Structure formats: C-alpha cells, structure tokens
C-alpha cells in the first residue's frame, strides 16, 4: 500500500465487511502499518451527510444507516421496549456510577431491586457483569456495554447528560427539584 488512497480504500473495505464494530488496532491488523486513524477521519468526513455514516462508539468504528433514513429499512415495526421505573433508575445508576454492585444500586435507590430488573437490562444488551468487588463476599459488579452506548447514540459515558441538562429538559420529577431546593435552603439557614 503505497499511496494514502490505497490505505483509505483498504480501511473502508475492512469496515464494510466487518460483522461487528472494530478498533483502529483491529483494522491495522488487516491493513498493515499506516495512519489508520487518519484514514478513519477521512472516511468519516467523506461519509458525513450520506445514506450511511462511519461512526465511532467508544473506541470502535462501524458503518450505520443515517439516522434520518433508518425508518426506510424497517420492514416490521420494532416493538418498543418499555422499561419499568425501577429499570430506568437502575440503568441510570449503573451508567453514572459503574462499576457498581447490587447493594450499591439499592443504597442509591433506597429500595431493593428485583432480580428480574437486572436480567431485563442484561437481555437488552445494555448491562453486563463487570467482575467482582474485592471486599468480603466479593459481590458482582455491573457496568454498561457498547450496546448501551450504541442504542442511546453516545460515543462514551462522558456524553451522558448532567444534572443541569436533565433539569432543562424537564426530565427530573418536580418532587426531586423540590427536595433539592429544600436542601439548599437548609444549607443557607445553617450558614
């Protein structure tokens, strides 16, 4: 591969044929030495705004249908996966605090979680076991998966919304906001 165009074409071919998203190192194993990251940047720019896009999720790259055209490829309507409130809260705790144990999730939520809640999240491919904490009893820890990032359109966990973003979007319960305000007022009184 002498010319940069050859490397770019080779990277494109490897990604096109890949059945799963690939890291730059995995691509390099197929195409040999060269500026694979530079080739990926060129390809991402070339495919921007087209019917398919080259996207990076975490540290892996893959082609996907442009979001505004995805509806054209759906033959059957996907049945929306509805999570219970406990499932949503558990997923949020895992995403923001990973790796986290079941006991830590319960301490944050203030209530026990049923075994089925974690099972549903694992079946969805959004949560995975992440080893055991080195404490007595060695509890199992949980973390999010690349599938979680992909489903929610995130490059990394750093892209998760912050508290101000959630408030601005109206996604926090009024009771949560009222409790936060009471805590601020109490802190002001104590000063």
KESE-909844 format. One record per residue: residue in one letter; x, z, y of N, C-alpha, C in turn. Coordinates in pm, whole numbers, padded with zeros to 5 digits, always signed. Each point is the difference from the previous one (the first is absolute). Example, Ala and Ser with C-alpha at 12.3 -4.5 7.8 and 13.67 -1.06 7.14 Angstrom:
% residues 2
A+01319+00780-00569-00089+00000+00119+00090+00000+00120 S-00035-00072+00105+00082+00006+00119-00077+00073+00109 
//
This chain:
% residues 191
X+00084+00000-00117-00084+00000+00117+00088+00000+00123 X+00021-00114+00054+00090-00014+00112-00068+00019+00134 X-00106-00070+00025-00067+00006+00129-00102+00113+00002 X-00024+00059+00118-00100+00106+00010-00137-00045-00047 X-00032-00128+00019-00130-00051-00044-00018+00015-00150 X+00108-00016-00075-00007+00016-00145-00033+00144-00038 X+00060+00095+00069-00028+00141-00027-00145+00033+00033 X-00048-00045+00113-00138+00026+00040-00096-00060-00102 X+00026-00121-00043-00085-00064-00101+00004+00077-00131 X+00117+00050-00039+00013+00075-00125-00077+00132+00008 X+00013+00070+00112-00074+00126+00020-00150-00026-00006 X-00044-00106+00065-00142-00037-00001-00048-00027-00142 X+00079-00073-00078-00038-00033-00137-00010+00124-00087 X+00096+00091+00015+00000+00123-00079-00124+00084+00033 X-00029+00015+00128-00118+00079+00039-00130-00066-00043 X-00006-00132+00009-00121-00071-00039-00029+00018-00148 X+00104+00001-00082-00017+00012-00145-00013+00145-00047 X+00032+00095+00085-00001+00142-00040-00142+00049-00027 X-00013+00081-00103-00131+00057-00032-00024+00131+00073 X+00105+00059+00054-00011+00126+00073+00087-00007+00124 X-00029+00081+00102+00087+00004+00118+00144+00033-00038 X+00095-00056+00074+00142+00015-00034+00080+00058+00116 X+00102+00078-00033+00094+00049+00101+00100-00111+00031 X+00069+00015+00112+00104-00098+00036+00108-00003-00107 X+00032+00115-00058+00103+00007-00104-00044-00076-00126 X-00126+00013-00036-00051-00072-00117+00003-00152+00024 X-00031-00041+00121+00006-00142+00034+00144-00048-00007 X+00092+00080+00054+00142-00035-00001+00051-00021-00143 X-00054+00077-00095+00041-00016-00140-00033-00141-00052 X-00102-00062+00057-00040-00136-00042+00074-00108+00077 X+00023+00023+00129+00054-00108+00084+00149+00014+00028 X+00061+00110-00037+00142+00021+00024+00024+00058+00139 X+00129+00007+00034+00037+00056+00129-00049-00087+00114 X-00023+00065+00111-00048-00070+00119-00083+00095+00082 X-00039-00044+00115-00079+00083+00092-00149-00007-00039 X-00034+00073-00106-00138-00001-00050-00095+00058+00105 X+00041+00107+00066-00088+00061+00101-00023-00097+00116 X+00103-00075+00038-00017-00102+00104-00095-00110-00045 X+00014-00041-00127-00089-00102-00054-00144+00050-00003 X-00020+00127-00036-00134+00058-00001-00060+00001+00140 X+00082+00033+00100-00049+00002+00139-00042-00140+00044 X+00080-00101-00036-00034-00139+00036-00130-00042-00068 X-00012+00033-00129-00122-00036-00073-00123+00071+00056 X+00014+00129+00032-00114+00075+00056-00046-00064+00130 X+00094-00043+00082-00034-00067+00125-00065-00136-00026 X+00055-00074-00096-00055-00133-00033-00143+00010-00051 X-00030+00104-00077-00132+00013-00060-00100+00074+00089 X+00045+00058+00110-00091+00073+00090-00106-00096+00054 X-00125+00041-00006-00109-00081+00052-00049-00108-00094 X+00056-00008-00120-00044-00101-00095-00100+00060-00098 X-00040-00077-00098-00099+00045-00098+00053+00108-00093 X+00131+00003-00019+00062+00109-00073+00110+00056+00087 X+00028+00128-00017+00102+00067+00078+00100+00065-00092 X+00124+00008+00045+00102+00078-00070-00002+00137+00066 X-00029+00103-00079-00011+00135+00055+00093+00095-00072 X+00036+00105+00071+00083+00106-00056-00084+00126-00007 X-00005+00060-00117-00067+00128-00021+00105+00093-00058 X+00025+00109+00070+00110+00090-00033+00126-00085+00004 X+00075-00010-00108+00122-00081+00001-00016-00125-00086 X-00124-00038-00031-00026-00114-00088-00071-00112+00077 X+00030-00124-00038-00054-00118+00064-00089-00079-00095 X-00106-00061+00052-00084-00088-00080-00085-00088+00092 X-00051-00109-00058-00094-00085+00071-00140+00053-00023 X-00083-00005+00104-00140+00036-00016-00084-00090+00090 X-00125-00013-00038-00093-00080+00078-00016+00062+00138 X-00008-00084+00101-00023+00050+00136-00128+00083+00001 X+00003+00116+00063-00116+00090-00003-00130-00065+00046 X+00006-00091+00097-00123-00061+00050-00056-00107-00094 X+00076-00035-00106-00047-00101-00095-00028+00057-00139 X+00027+00126-00020-00016+00061-00132-00142-00015-00055 X-00099+00003+00089-00139-00011-00046-00028-00134-00070 X+00078-00102+00030-00021-00131-00063+00036+00000-00148 X+00085+00091-00041+00047+00002-00138-00079+00094-00090 X-00089+00076+00057-00078+00092-00081-00117-00072-00063 X+00002-00006-00131-00111-00066-00070-00114+00099-00021 X+00036+00118-00040-00099+00106-00017+00031+00107+00103 X-00103+00055+00053+00019+00107+00095+00062+00120-00071 X+00108+00049+00057+00058+00121-00056-00094+00115+00032 X-00021+00083-00100-00083+00115+00024+00084+00101+00077 X-00048+00040+00114+00076+00092+00083+00020+00131-00075 X+00123+00044+00002+00033+00126-00065-00028+00111+00100 X-00098+00083-00030-00036+00106+00092+00061+00130-00050 X+00077+00060+00087+00060+00128-00033-00088+00113+00052 X-00002+00107-00073-00069+00119+00047+00079+00058+00116 X-00060+00090+00072+00071+00067+00109+00123+00072-00054 X-00015+00063-00118+00114+00068-00062+00111-00100-00032 X-00037-00119-00045+00099-00103-00030+00073-00047+00124 X-00075-00020+00108+00062-00043+00126+00094+00107+00053 X-00046+00125-00002+00084+00110+00049+00126+00014-00085 X-00015-00010-00131+00114+00012-00090+00099-00113+00023 X-00050-00122+00014+00088-00114+00025+00075+00018+00133 X-00069+00046+00101+00064+00021+00131+00109+00107-00010 X-00028+00108-00070+00099+00107-00015+00124-00052-00073 X-00023-00075-00107+00114-00055-00074+00080-00095+00088 X-00069-00088+00074+00069-00098+00084+00083+00066+00109 X-00054+00105+00061+00070+00063+00112+00102+00106-00043 X-00013+00054-00122+00086+00112-00041+00083-00028-00125 X+00000-00121-00051+00063-00026-00129+00149+00031+00000 X+00055+00036-00117-00072+00031-00124-00065+00138+00011 X-00117+00013-00058-00078+00122+00013-00062+00036-00135 X-00009+00130-00028-00058+00047-00126-00151+00022+00017 X-00067+00014-00112-00144+00027+00001-00029+00129+00076 X+00079+00104-00023-00021+00129+00069+00017-00017+00151 X+00096-00082+00042+00020-00022+00144-00117-00077+00059 X-00053-00097-00075-00118-00074+00046-00116+00097+00017 X-00020+00087-00098-00110+00096+00007+00018+00099+00114 X+00124+00041+00027+00027+00092+00110-00033-00066+00134 X+00034-00126+00014-00027-00072+00125-00151-00022+00017 X-00068-00040-00108-00145-00026+00007-00081+00128+00007 X+00055+00108-00058-00074+00126-00002-00098+00012-00114 X-00005-00098-00088-00088+00003-00117+00074-00065-00117 X-00046+00029-00120+00059-00063-00118-00045-00145-00009 X+00086-00082-00059-00039-00139-00024-00023-00017-00149 X-00097-00084-00030-00027-00024-00141+00106-00094-00056 X+00021+00007-00128+00099-00086-00066-00035-00147+00023 X-00127-00029+00004-00045-00138+00015+00040-00063+00133 X+00015+00081+00103+00037-00054+00131+00136-00067-00006 X+00098+00067-00057+00134-00058-00013-00003-00120-00097 X-00082+00010-00105-00011-00111-00095-00051-00127+00068 X-00102+00015+00086-00056-00116+00071+00106-00063+00088 X+00078+00082+00070+00105-00052+00089+00111-00069-00080 X+00031+00054-00119+00102-00064-00083-00052-00130-00060 X-00128-00002-00042-00059-00122-00055-00006-00110+00105 X-00021+00038+00126-00002-00098+00109+00140-00055+00027 X+00101+00067-00052+00137-00044+00021+00058+00046+00133 X-00061+00102+00060+00044+00047+00131+00089+00124-00009 X-00010+00073-00110+00075+00124-00018+00068-00003-00136 X+00119+00060-00006+00075+00005-00125+00065+00138-00015 X+00028+00041-00125+00079+00121-00018+00141-00025+00055 X+00057+00101+00064+00130-00017+00066+00099+00107-00043 X-00002+00034-00128+00095+00100-00049-00059+00140+00004 X+00087+00096-00025-00043+00140-00002+00079+00080+00102 X-00066+00092+00067+00064+00086+00098+00084+00103-00076 X+00119+00025+00048+00093+00094-00064-00031+00144+00040 X-00116+00047-00041-00044+00137+00020-00060+00048-00131 X-00022+00131-00014-00060+00047-00125-00130-00074-00031 X-00015-00038-00125-00116-00076-00045+00019-00150+00014 X+00100-00042+00077+00033-00142+00021-00126-00087+00018 X-00076+00025+00108-00123-00079+00019+00030-00146+00030 X-00092-00084-00043+00009-00144+00022-00024-00031+00147 X+00081-00090+00056-00018-00043+00138-00062-00140+00001 X-00067-00031+00110-00065-00130+00015+00048-00067+00127 X+00006-00134-00003+00040-00081+00115-00082-00128+00000 X+00002-00069+00113-00070-00129+00009+00084-00109-00065 X-00061-00114-00023+00065-00113-00067+00013-00118+00097 X+00080-00100-00038+00000-00123+00081-00140-00064+00007 X-00081+00020-00104-00138-00050+00002-00083+00062+00111 X+00026+00127+00030-00067+00069+00111+00036-00069+00131 X+00131-00023+00019+00045-00067+00123-00062-00138+00012 X-00001-00074-00110-00053-00135-00001-00150-00001+00031 X-00075+00089-00065-00145+00004+00019-00038+00030+00144 X+00075+00090+00063-00031+00040+00136+00080-00077+00106 X+00076-00103-00044+00072-00086+00093+00112+00070+00075 X+00068+00092-00066+00108+00075+00064+00135-00048-00051 X+00099-00007+00088+00135-00033-00046+00066+00122-00061 X-00026+00118+00058+00055+00125-00052-00091+00113+00042 X+00028+00119-00050-00081+00117+00037+00014+00033+00148 X+00108-00045+00063+00017+00025+00144-00110-00069+00080 X-00068-00096-00058-00108-00072+00069-00134+00072-00009 X-00006+00113-00068-00124+00077-00007-00037+00047+00141 X-00128+00002+00032-00039+00042+00135+00029+00148+00023 X+00033+00033+00124+00021+00139+00039-00131+00063+00043 X+00005+00128+00033-00121+00074+00038-00065-00061+00124 X+00081-00043+00098-00058-00060+00120-00070-00132-00032 X+00057-00078-00091-00063-00126-00042-00134+00027-00067 X-00004+00103-00085-00124+00033-00071-00107+00049+00096 X+00040+00081+00099-00097+00048+00100-00054-00117+00080 X+00088-00090+00042-00042-00115+00081-00096-00091-00076 X+00019-00009-00131-00087-00085-00081-00130+00070-00038 X-00013+00128+00036-00121+00076-00033-00010+00035-00147 X+00115+00009-00067-00002+00027-00143+00012+00147-00036 X+00013+00085+00098+00003+00143-00029-00138+00058+00023 X-00039+00090-00087-00131+00063+00012-00007+00081+00130 X-00115+00003+00064-00014+00083+00120+00036+00147-00026 X-00028+00048-00120+00033+00139-00031+00151+00020+00001 X+00075-00099-00051+00145+00009+00003+00051+00005+00143 X-00058-00082+00087+00043-00002+00140-00036+00132+00068 X-00119+00054-00031-00041+00127+00059+00093+00113-00045 X+00036+00001-00128+00092+00104-00049+00137-00013+00065 X+00046-00122+00019+00128-00021+00069-00008+00053+00142 X-00111-00027+00070-00017+00046+00138-00003+00152+00006 X-00069+00065-00096-00004+00146-00005+00139+00058-00020 X+00078-00062-00086+00136+00047-00025+00084-00011+00126 X-00015-00109+00076+00075-00017+00125-00043+00106+00101 X-00132+00023+00011-00050+00099+00095+00050+00140-00037 X+00003+00032-00130+00048+00131-00044+00147+00015+00034 X+00079-00104-00021+00143+00003+00034+00018+00024+00150 X-00086-00064+00081+00009+00017+00147-00031+00143+00039 X-00101+00062-00067-00036+00139+00029+00110+00097-00037 X+00070-00030-00111+00108+00088-00048+00121-00003+00092 X+00015-00107+00077+00118-00013+00089-00016+00079+00124 
//
